Amino acid sequence: MKYTIHLFTILILLVLSCSKNPSSTEQPPKLVKREMVLFASDRNGGNMNIWMMEKDGSNPRQVTFYTEGDYFPADISPDGKTLLFYRWDHRTLYTAIYTMPTVGPQPAESDYLITQLCFPGNFFPDGQRFVYAQHTIISDTMSHDAVYIFDHRDSSSILVTSLGLTLKDAAWNPVVSSDGNKVCYVKFYFDPQFGRSGSFLAMTDLTTSQIDTITPGTWGRFVDKAVFKNQNEMIITSNLLSPGTQQIIILSLNTGDMTSLTDFVRPHFAYSPAIDEVGASIYFRYNAGAVPDTTSEIAMIDINGDNFKVLTNNNNREASPVVAVLEFYE
């Protein structure tokens, strides 16, 4: 009888022990820090949310879970802990800029930093400021597009460019250099008399206020976006070298020379370049579907133009890649 009681007691203790201690295969999430690719996708159906994947395109996972509006990543803070992103709201035709910890939780839809029609660039080295462009309505017939610096510490904004009129001398798509001393942006111009338009790159030195024109302004030629490769070179997406299609181009800031990396993918289009931490590969939105406006993928290519590869291949909308070292749980 004693033996039976002891055995029964041992069995109870074993059951309790197993219920308190999960299997060794069920480890709790671990905080890690490594370079990943963030991007926007509607692969779950409906609206765009932010996803991330390994640099080779494997192991995709969803980061934000909003049910209304389309959400796009813009940058990760230098310490890897803060995501800068924005929303496009098809209900109001407004955008909004947000930040959130890379380990969550995501902010409420109403918990934005800036709204109306605004698009973020990237963080300064201090991780407290970022550049952004905003369309501001002045009256029924007047508005302007300009570049600003937002300071998270006091929620203040500083104007970087002049208040150009809409579609005439407007500034858009800003990016700050890695040393925080220069802001590069797209200048858009329009001739209403002849219906002609174009865009070019300009740069403001924040230490001297000097403004330089980086690429030529030519009717029908456009620069979509630019990122700094280093202090002397930029990666741009543009039709400057190939009218009719958008290419990934390396631009020398010293000489103005341009070299296309993706001329072979004609007639397809490349947008939104992002460069990895070591400067070895460029990631970009690649429009290769039958309907380019509704299907696009994330692709990559080596900095020397080799090893072109499409990383997502699912006929959804994949856009706005960001390559950065970030903290997350896995």
TORKOL-4160 file (C-alpha; in steps of 0.2 Angstrom, whole numbers, padded with zeros to 4 digits, m for minus):
330
<pt num="1" X="0000" Y="0000" Z="0000"/>
<pt num="2" X="0014" Y="0012" Z="0004"/>
<pt num="3" X="0023" Y="0008" Z="m0012"/>
<pt num="4" X="0007" Y="0012" Z="m0022"/>
<pt num="5" X="0005" Y="0029" Z="m0013"/>
<pt num="6" X="0023" Y="0033" Z="m0016"/>
<pt num="7" X="0021" Y="0029" Z="m0034"/>
<pt num="8" X="0005" Y="0039" Z="m0036"/>
<pt num="9" X="0014" Y="0054" Z="m0028"/>
<pt num="10" X="0028" Y="0053" Z="m0040"/>
<pt num="11" X="0017" Y="0052" Z="m0055"/>
<pt num="12" X="0008" Y="0068" Z="m0049"/>
<pt num="13" X="0024" Y="0077" Z="m0046"/>
<pt num="14" X="0030" Y="0072" Z="m0064"/>
<pt num="15" X="0014" Y="0078" Z="m0072"/>
<pt num="16" X="0015" Y="0095" Z="m0062"/>
<pt num="17" X="0033" Y="0096" Z="m0067"/>
<pt num="18" X="0030" Y="0093" Z="m0086"/>
<pt num="19" X="0016" Y="0106" Z="m0085"/>
<pt num="20" X="0027" Y="0119" Z="m0078"/>
<pt num="21" X="0042" Y="0116" Z="m0089"/>
<pt num="22" X="0039" Y="0116" Z="m0107"/>
<pt num="23" X="0048" Y="0104" Z="m0119"/>
<pt num="24" X="0066" Y="0108" Z="m0123"/>
<pt num="25" X="0060" Y="0111" Z="m0141"/>
<pt num="26" X="0049" Y="0125" Z="m0137"/>
<pt num="27" X="0061" Y="0138" Z="m0133"/>
<pt num="28" X="0055" Y="0156" Z="m0128"/>
<pt num="29" X="0058" Y="0169" Z="m0142"/>
<pt num="30" X="0076" Y="0176" Z="m0142"/>
<pt num="31" X="0081" Y="0194" Z="m0145"/>
<pt num="32" X="0093" Y="0194" Z="m0160"/>
<pt num="33" X="0101" Y="0208" Z="m0170"/>
<pt num="34" X="0106" Y="0206" Z="m0188"/>
<pt num="35" X="0104" Y="0213" Z="m0205"/>
<pt num="36" X="0087" Y="0210" Z="m0213"/>
<pt num="37" X="0077" Y="0217" Z="m0228"/>
<pt num="38" X="0061" Y="0226" Z="m0223"/>
<pt num="39" X="0048" Y="0229" Z="m0237"/>
<pt num="40" X="0029" Y="0232" Z="m0240"/>
<pt num="41" X="0018" Y="0218" Z="m0246"/>
<pt num="42" X="0000" Y="0214" Z="m0249"/>
<pt num="43" X="0003" Y="0195" Z="m0250"/>
<pt num="44" X="m0009" Y="0192" Z="m0236"/>
<pt num="45" X="m0023" Y="0200" Z="m0246"/>
<pt num="46" X="m0031" Y="0217" Z="m0244"/>
<pt num="47" X="m0019" Y="0232" Z="m0238"/>
<pt num="48" X="0000" Y="0233" Z="m0238"/>
<pt num="49" X="0009" Y="0229" Z="m0222"/>
<pt num="50" X="0027" Y="0229" Z="m0217"/>
<pt num="51" X="0036" Y="0212" Z="m0218"/>
<pt num="52" X="0054" Y="0207" Z="m0216"/>
<pt num="53" X="0065" Y="0193" Z="m0223"/>
<pt num="54" X="0083" Y="0187" Z="m0224"/>
<pt num="55" X="0094" Y="0195" Z="m0236"/>
<pt num="56" X="0093" Y="0180" Z="m0248"/>
<pt num="57" X="0074" Y="0182" Z="m0248"/>
<pt num="58" X="0071" Y="0167" Z="m0236"/>
<pt num="59" X="0060" Y="0166" Z="m0220"/>
<pt num="60" X="0048" Y="0181" Z="m0223"/>
<pt num="61" X="0038" Y="0186" Z="m0208"/>
<pt num="62" X="0025" Y="0200" Z="m0205"/>
<pt num="63" X="0030" Y="0215" Z="m0194"/>
<pt num="64" X="0014" Y="0226" Z="m0194"/>
<pt num="65" X="m0004" Y="0220" Z="m0194"/>
<pt num="66" X="m0014" Y="0235" Z="m0199"/>
<pt num="67" X="m0031" Y="0232" Z="m0207"/>
<pt num="68" X="m0034" Y="0249" Z="m0215"/>
<pt num="69" X="m0022" Y="0259" Z="m0226"/>
<pt num="70" X="m0006" Y="0254" Z="m0234"/>
<pt num="71" X="0010" Y="0254" Z="m0223"/>
<pt num="72" X="0028" Y="0256" Z="m0230"/>
<pt num="73" X="0045" Y="0255" Z="m0221"/>
<pt num="74" X="0057" Y="0270" Z="m0223"/>
<pt num="75" X="0072" Y="0267" Z="m0211"/>
<pt num="76" X="0079" Y="0259" Z="m0196"/>
<pt num="77" X="0088" Y="0269" Z="m0182"/>
<pt num="78" X="0107" Y="0267" Z="m0181"/>
<pt num="79" X="0105" Y="0257" Z="m0165"/>
<pt num="80" X="0093" Y="0245" Z="m0174"/>
<pt num="81" X="0079" Y="0248" Z="m0161"/>
<pt num="82" X="0067" Y="0260" Z="m0170"/>
<pt num="83" X="0057" Y="0258" Z="m0186"/>
<pt num="84" X="0053" Y="0274" Z="m0196"/>
<pt num="85" X="0038" Y="0271" Z="m0208"/>
<pt num="86" X="0022" Y="0279" Z="m0216"/>
<pt num="87" X="0004" Y="0275" Z="m0220"/>
<pt num="88" X="m0005" Y="0280" Z="m0236"/>
<pt num="89" X="m0023" Y="0281" Z="m0233"/>
<pt num="90" X="m0034" Y="0278" Z="m0248"/>
<pt num="91" X="m0050" Y="0284" Z="m0238"/>
<pt num="92" X="m0043" Y="0301" Z="m0235"/>
<pt num="93" X="m0029" Y="0302" Z="m0248"/>
<pt num="94" X="m0018" Y="0308" Z="m0234"/>
<pt num="95" X="m0002" Y="0300" Z="m0227"/>
<pt num="96" X="0005" Y="0299" Z="m0210"/>
<pt num="97" X="0023" Y="0296" Z="m0203"/>
<pt num="98" X="0026" Y="0285" Z="m0188"/>
<pt num="99" X="0040" Y="0277" Z="m0177"/>
<pt num="100" X="0039" Y="0261" Z="m0167"/>
<pt num="101" X="0051" Y="0249" Z="m0158"/>
<pt num="102" X="0057" Y="0235" Z="m0169"/>
<pt num="103" X="0051" Y="0223" Z="m0156"/>
<pt num="104" X="0033" Y="0232" Z="m0156"/>
<pt num="105" X="0020" Y="0236" Z="m0151"/>
<pt num="106" X="0014" Y="0245" Z="m0167"/>
<pt num="107" X="0007" Y="0262" Z="m0164"/>
<pt num="108" X="m0012" Y="0265" Z="m0166"/>
<pt num="109" X="m0017" Y="0272" Z="m0183"/>
<pt num="110" X="m0020" Y="0289" Z="m0175"/>
<pt num="111" X="m0004" Y="0289" Z="m0165"/>
<pt num="112" X="0006" Y="0298" Z="m0179"/>
<pt num="113" X="0020" Y="0311" Z="m0179"/>
<pt num="114" X="0016" Y="0320" Z="m0194"/>
<pt num="115" X="0001" Y="0319" Z="m0206"/>
<pt num="116" X="m0007" Y="0327" Z="m0222"/>
<pt num="117" X="0003" Y="0322" Z="m0237"/>
<pt num="118" X="0021" Y="0318" Z="m0231"/>
<pt num="119" X="0034" Y="0305" Z="m0234"/>
<pt num="120" X="0049" Y="0301" Z="m0223"/>
<pt num="121" X="0067" Y="0299" Z="m0229"/>
<pt num="122" X="0080" Y="0292" Z="m0216"/>
<pt num="123" X="0087" Y="0295" Z="m0199"/>
<pt num="124" X="0102" Y="0306" Z="m0195"/>
<pt num="125" X="0116" Y="0297" Z="m0186"/>
<pt num="126" X="0110" Y="0303" Z="m0169"/>
<pt num="127" X="0094" Y="0292" Z="m0172"/>
<pt num="128" X="0083" Y="0307" Z="m0165"/>
<pt num="129" X="0080" Y="0316" Z="m0181"/>
<pt num="130" X="0075" Y="0311" Z="m0198"/>
<pt num="131" X="0071" Y="0320" Z="m0215"/>
<pt num="132" X="0054" Y="0321" Z="m0223"/>
<pt num="133" X="0045" Y="0329" Z="m0237"/>
<pt num="134" X="0028" Y="0337" Z="m0235"/>
<pt num="135" X="0015" Y="0344" Z="m0246"/>
<pt num="136" X="0006" Y="0359" Z="m0238"/>
<pt num="137" X="m0010" Y="0367" Z="m0244"/>
<pt num="138" X="m0010" Y="0386" Z="m0242"/>
<pt num="139" X="m0026" Y="0390" Z="m0251"/>
<pt num="140" X="m0038" Y="0384" Z="m0264"/>
<pt num="141" X="m0025" Y="0389" Z="m0278"/>
<pt num="142" X="m0008" Y="0388" Z="m0269"/>
<pt num="143" X="0002" Y="0374" Z="m0260"/>
<pt num="144" X="0020" Y="0369" Z="m0259"/>
<pt num="145" X="0031" Y="0354" Z="m0257"/>
<pt num="146" X="0047" Y="0356" Z="m0246"/>
<pt num="147" X="0060" Y="0346" Z="m0236"/>
<pt num="148" X="0061" Y="0347" Z="m0217"/>
<pt num="149" X="0070" Y="0339" Z="m0203"/>
<pt num="150" X="0060" Y="0332" Z="m0189"/>
<pt num="151" X="0067" Y="0331" Z="m0171"/>
<pt num="152" X="0059" Y="0317" Z="m0161"/>
<pt num="153" X="0065" Y="0325" Z="m0144"/>
<pt num="154" X="0053" Y="0340" Z="m0145"/>
<pt num="155" X="0043" Y="0336" Z="m0161"/>
<pt num="156" X="0049" Y="0351" Z="m0170"/>
<pt num="157" X="0052" Y="0353" Z="m0188"/>
<pt num="158" X="0065" Y="0364" Z="m0197"/>
<pt num="159" X="0063" Y="0369" Z="m0216"/>
<pt num="160" X="0078" Y="0363" Z="m0227"/>
<pt num="161" X="0072" Y="0369" Z="m0244"/>
<pt num="162" X="0063" Y="0384" Z="m0251"/>
<pt num="163" X="0044" Y="0383" Z="m0252"/>
<pt num="164" X="0042" Y="0378" Z="m0270"/>
<pt num="165" X="0025" Y="0379" Z="m0278"/>
<pt num="166" X="0017" Y="0362" Z="m0282"/>
<pt num="167" X="0024" Y="0354" Z="m0298"/>
<pt num="168" X="0036" Y="0369" Z="m0300"/>
<pt num="169" X="0052" Y="0369" Z="m0290"/>
<pt num="170" X="0045" Y="0356" Z="m0278"/>
<pt num="171" X="0057" Y="0346" Z="m0267"/>
<pt num="172" X="0054" Y="0328" Z="m0263"/>
<pt num="173" X="0061" Y="0311" Z="m0258"/>
<pt num="174" X="0075" Y="0317" Z="m0246"/>
<pt num="175" X="0089" Y="0307" Z="m0239"/>
<pt num="176" X="0103" Y="0312" Z="m0227"/>
<pt num="177" X="0121" Y="0308" Z="m0228"/>
<pt num="178" X="0129" Y="0295" Z="m0216"/>
<pt num="179" X="0139" Y="0310" Z="m0208"/>
<pt num="180" X="0123" Y="0320" Z="m0206"/>
<pt num="181" X="0130" Y="0335" Z="m0215"/>
<pt num="182" X="0121" Y="0334" Z="m0231"/>
<pt num="183" X="0103" Y="0332" Z="m0237"/>
<pt num="184" X="0100" Y="0326" Z="m0255"/>
<pt num="185" X="0082" Y="0327" Z="m0263"/>
<pt num="186" X="0073" Y="0327" Z="m0279"/>
<pt num="187" X="0068" Y="0343" Z="m0287"/>
<pt num="188" X="0053" Y="0342" Z="m0298"/>
<pt num="189" X="0048" Y="0355" Z="m0312"/>
<pt num="190" X="0034" Y="0358" Z="m0323"/>
<pt num="191" X="0030" Y="0369" Z="m0338"/>
<pt num="192" X="0011" Y="0371" Z="m0339"/>
<pt num="193" X="0011" Y="0380" Z="m0356"/>
<pt num="194" X="0019" Y="0365" Z="m0365"/>
<pt num="195" X="0014" Y="0351" Z="m0353"/>
<pt num="196" X="0032" Y="0346" Z="m0350"/>
<pt num="197" X="0040" Y="0340" Z="m0334"/>
<pt num="198" X="0056" Y="0333" Z="m0327"/>
<pt num="199" X="0066" Y="0331" Z="m0311"/>
<pt num="200" X="0084" Y="0332" Z="m0305"/>
<pt num="201" X="0094" Y="0329" Z="m0289"/>
<pt num="202" X="0100" Y="0344" Z="m0278"/>
<pt num="203" X="0110" Y="0344" Z="m0262"/>
<pt num="204" X="0110" Y="0356" Z="m0247"/>
<pt num="205" X="0125" Y="0356" Z="m0236"/>
<pt num="206" X="0118" Y="0359" Z="m0218"/>
<pt num="207" X="0134" Y="0366" Z="m0212"/>
<pt num="208" X="0136" Y="0380" Z="m0225"/>
<pt num="209" X="0119" Y="0381" Z="m0233"/>
<pt num="210" X="0126" Y="0379" Z="m0250"/>
<pt num="211" X="0115" Y="0371" Z="m0263"/>
<pt num="212" X="0122" Y="0361" Z="m0277"/>
<pt num="213" X="0113" Y="0353" Z="m0292"/>
<pt num="214" X="0119" Y="0335" Z="m0294"/>
<pt num="215" X="0111" Y="0329" Z="m0310"/>
<pt num="216" X="0105" Y="0338" Z="m0326"/>
<pt num="217" X="0088" Y="0344" Z="m0328"/>
<pt num="218" X="0080" Y="0339" Z="m0344"/>
<pt num="219" X="0062" Y="0338" Z="m0350"/>
<pt num="220" X="0056" Y="0320" Z="m0349"/>
<pt num="221" X="0070" Y="0314" Z="m0339"/>
<pt num="222" X="0066" Y="0310" Z="m0320"/>
<pt num="223" X="0076" Y="0305" Z="m0305"/>
<pt num="224" X="0065" Y="0294" Z="m0294"/>
<pt num="225" X="0075" Y="0292" Z="m0278"/>
<pt num="226" X="0093" Y="0292" Z="m0272"/>
<pt num="227" X="0103" Y="0284" Z="m0258"/>
<pt num="228" X="0121" Y="0287" Z="m0252"/>
<pt num="229" X="0133" Y="0273" Z="m0256"/>
<pt num="230" X="0147" Y="0283" Z="m0248"/>
<pt num="231" X="0152" Y="0301" Z="m0247"/>
<pt num="232" X="0157" Y="0302" Z="m0265"/>
<pt num="233" X="0144" Y="0291" Z="m0274"/>
<pt num="234" X="0125" Y="0289" Z="m0274"/>
<pt num="235" X="0114" Y="0275" Z="m0280"/>
<pt num="236" X="0099" Y="0282" Z="m0290"/>
<pt num="237" X="0084" Y="0276" Z="m0300"/>
<pt num="238" X="0081" Y="0286" Z="m0315"/>
<pt num="239" X="0078" Y="0286" Z="m0334"/>
<pt num="240" X="0093" Y="0298" Z="m0337"/>
<pt num="241" X="0102" Y="0285" Z="m0346"/>
<pt num="242" X="0088" Y="0275" Z="m0354"/>
<pt num="243" X="0072" Y="0284" Z="m0359"/>
<pt num="244" X="0057" Y="0274" Z="m0357"/>
<pt num="245" X="0063" Y="0263" Z="m0343"/>
<pt num="246" X="0069" Y="0266" Z="m0325"/>
<pt num="247" X="0087" Y="0260" Z="m0321"/>
<pt num="248" X="0098" Y="0257" Z="m0306"/>
<pt num="249" X="0112" Y="0270" Z="m0308"/>
<pt num="250" X="0128" Y="0273" Z="m0299"/>
<pt num="251" X="0132" Y="0292" Z="m0299"/>
<pt num="252" X="0149" Y="0300" Z="m0295"/>
<pt num="253" X="0147" Y="0316" Z="m0284"/>
<pt num="254" X="0164" Y="0321" Z="m0289"/>
<pt num="255" X="0163" Y="0319" Z="m0308"/>
<pt num="256" X="0144" Y="0317" Z="m0312"/>
<pt num="257" X="0148" Y="0301" Z="m0321"/>
<pt num="258" X="0134" Y="0288" Z="m0321"/>
<pt num="259" X="0134" Y="0270" Z="m0324"/>
<pt num="260" X="0118" Y="0259" Z="m0326"/>
<pt num="261" X="0118" Y="0242" Z="m0317"/>
<pt num="262" X="0102" Y="0236" Z="m0324"/>
<pt num="263" X="0101" Y="0241" Z="m0342"/>
<pt num="264" X="0099" Y="0223" Z="m0346"/>
<pt num="265" X="0082" Y="0221" Z="m0338"/>
<pt num="266" X="0073" Y="0233" Z="m0351"/>
<pt num="267" X="0059" Y="0236" Z="m0353"/>
<pt num="268" X="0056" Y="0233" Z="m0335"/>
<pt num="269" X="0058" Y="0246" Z="m0321"/>
<pt num="270" X="0068" Y="0248" Z="m0305"/>
<pt num="271" X="0063" Y="0259" Z="m0290"/>
<pt num="272" X="0067" Y="0263" Z="m0272"/>
<pt num="273" X="0085" Y="0258" Z="m0271"/>
<pt num="274" X="0093" Y="0252" Z="m0254"/>
<pt num="275" X="0110" Y="0247" Z="m0251"/>
<pt num="276" X="0116" Y="0234" Z="m0238"/>
<pt num="277" X="0128" Y="0238" Z="m0224"/>
<pt num="278" X="0144" Y="0233" Z="m0232"/>
<pt num="279" X="0140" Y="0241" Z="m0248"/>
<pt num="280" X="0140" Y="0225" Z="m0258"/>
<pt num="281" X="0122" Y="0223" Z="m0264"/>
<pt num="282" X="0108" Y="0234" Z="m0269"/>
<pt num="283" X="0090" Y="0230" Z="m0266"/>
<pt num="284" X="0075" Y="0238" Z="m0276"/>
<pt num="285" X="0057" Y="0237" Z="m0281"/>
<pt num="286" X="0057" Y="0228" Z="m0298"/>
<pt num="287" X="0042" Y="0229" Z="m0309"/>
<pt num="288" X="0042" Y="0214" Z="m0320"/>
<pt num="289" X="0023" Y="0209" Z="m0320"/>
<pt num="290" X="0011" Y="0210" Z="m0334"/>
<pt num="291" X="0003" Y="0225" Z="m0325"/>
<pt num="292" X="0017" Y="0234" Z="m0317"/>
<pt num="293" X="0007" Y="0245" Z="m0307"/>
<pt num="294" X="m0002" Y="0231" Z="m0298"/>
<pt num="295" X="0012" Y="0218" Z="m0297"/>
<pt num="296" X="0030" Y="0221" Z="m0292"/>
<pt num="297" X="0044" Y="0211" Z="m0283"/>
<pt num="298" X="0059" Y="0214" Z="m0272"/>
<pt num="299" X="0075" Y="0211" Z="m0282"/>
<pt num="300" X="0094" Y="0213" Z="m0278"/>
<pt num="301" X="0110" Y="0215" Z="m0288"/>
<pt num="302" X="0128" Y="0216" Z="m0284"/>
<pt num="303" X="0136" Y="0233" Z="m0283"/>
<pt num="304" X="0146" Y="0228" Z="m0299"/>
<pt num="305" X="0131" Y="0224" Z="m0309"/>
<pt num="306" X="0132" Y="0205" Z="m0306"/>
<pt num="307" X="0121" Y="0192" Z="m0299"/>
<pt num="308" X="0104" Y="0199" Z="m0302"/>
<pt num="309" X="0091" Y="0190" Z="m0292"/>
<pt num="310" X="0072" Y="0192" Z="m0289"/>
<pt num="311" X="0069" Y="0188" Z="m0271"/>
<pt num="312" X="0050" Y="0188" Z="m0270"/>
<pt num="313" X="0041" Y="0179" Z="m0284"/>
<pt num="314" X="0022" Y="0179" Z="m0280"/>
<pt num="315" X="0014" Y="0191" Z="m0291"/>
<pt num="316" X="0009" Y="0203" Z="m0277"/>
<pt num="317" X="0013" Y="0221" Z="m0273"/>
<pt num="318" X="0030" Y="0221" Z="m0265"/>
<pt num="319" X="0038" Y="0238" Z="m0263"/>
<pt num="320" X="0050" Y="0250" Z="m0253"/>
<pt num="321" X="0064" Y="0239" Z="m0248"/>
<pt num="322" X="0075" Y="0244" Z="m0233"/>
<pt num="323" X="0091" Y="0235" Z="m0228"/>
<pt num="324" X="0097" Y="0237" Z="m0211"/>
<pt num="325" X="0103" Y="0229" Z="m0195"/>
<pt num="326" X="0089" Y="0228" Z="m0182"/>
<pt num="327" X="0084" Y="0220" Z="m0166"/>
<pt num="328" X="0069" Y="0208" Z="m0167"/>
<pt num="329" X="0063" Y="0192" Z="m0158"/>
<pt num="330" X="0064" Y="0175" Z="m0167"/>
